[in-house]
């Protein structure tokens, strides 16, 4: 039977096992024989009817001759290492200019009130309301097959038992085809529907969906290769353009992204960049053997943009920040959501536009804003904005990401408030958000080879940069004690590498 050829790739199977495998088969132990018989059963049963006509065509891609591709490491965020330490400036009061500030903080949207109880108004209505109520039997909710915690949220999914019989065996191209056949012929539609529904209910962005699928796959399988293969199948069914390949005897999962994901191995197929997200900050994935084609109809790119925050079960905690200015201490207290912080901690290095334009949680912003308002309301614009700049400069210790996390880690505004230490881009992201929301000021990120600052479109004299046709005055959240218009000495004459536009339409 092994040497029979057929249109479905039997010849290729013969070539992969060869005469040596046939000899080994004739002399294997009972345990090995059982394994081989199991494999044959799996292989035979996998060629059953597909539930999606696209799968038959796609399987032919998986069985065709694969090609070798070499990984390239995506470029780092900075050309040079960021400064190990930064000398502070001399504390000096800023000149009072501009109109007096009146901070307005939008109130949180109230929760909908419960519907009022219906009361009978007329005597004739009384009989209607006194009619015996027929209690309908409520069927017991069937427990889900797979249950786990997802950032504090209890989730459950129904899965076909056939999923669990899928196996990456043998550990080569045929094994990937076998796995695909098994899952593609299973009753997977219900699981896909539940993933879509859960993603919508939790307001998950693409990264949230990535984590959800990965956790579901990890709950179903124990082997890393099987986890990746099941994730690959699900992502394709969700419409994401995702590939798998082989590096040695192990599976490599690659996601298409239009934007750069930094410090992550990348492969190019038809001028499209595919990233090995699981290898973020872990080095190269090496050479990969894979197919050229993509799954029919799956063309969506993995987009790390965070337009709205996920709707997780809240784990609220409190924190207070303090700093001194001209010998006087100021404090700002707020509530943060630990589940949201944990979610943000999983992020790979996205482009700066993602971080500068991500929202801050409404509760955290409002509480920070209320405390800052006490100190800056009715102050002139330059003094008020400068106070917020000094707050970001002094409320945190400076430390580079590699010392704190062992890798480059760009923080969202919520994260900078959470951690006691941060470096230049983290403070720039937090300051840009606060100044935009509190004052409605146009702000940009200013990136150098080894540093990040911000600049404001306000009529104050000082060090400035030109972005497009407009002149922006420097405001550096890392240069402690510096006022608006003060650059660090080493950057006064440097031309920035790029500017990051901070949009005014971000939502909380």
Secondary structure, 3 states (H helix, E strand, C coil): CCCCCCCCCHHHHHHHHHHHHHHHHHCCCHHHHHHHHHHHHHHHHHCCCCCCCHHHHHHHHHHCCCEEECCEECCCCCCCCCCCCCCCCCCCCCCCCCCECCCCCCCCCCCCCCCCCCCCCCHHHHHHHCCCCCCCCCCCCCCCCEEEEECCEEEEECCCHHHHHCCCCCCCHHHHHHHHHHHHCCCCHHHHHHHHHHHHHCCCCHHHHHHHHHHHHHHHCCCHHHHHHHHHHHHHHCCECEEEEEECCEEEEEEECCCCCECCEEEEECCEEEECHHHCCCCCCCCEEECCCCCCCCCECCCCCCCCCCCCCCCEEEEEEEEEECCEEEEEEEEEEHHHHHHHHCCCECCHHHHHCCCCCHHHHHHHHHHHHHHHCCCEHHHHHHHHHHHHHHCCEECCHHHHCCCCCCCCHHHHHHCCEECHHHHHHHHHHHHHHHHCCCEEEEECCCCEEEEECCCCCCCEEEECCEEEEEECCCCCCCCCCCCCHHHCCCCCCEEEECCCCCCC
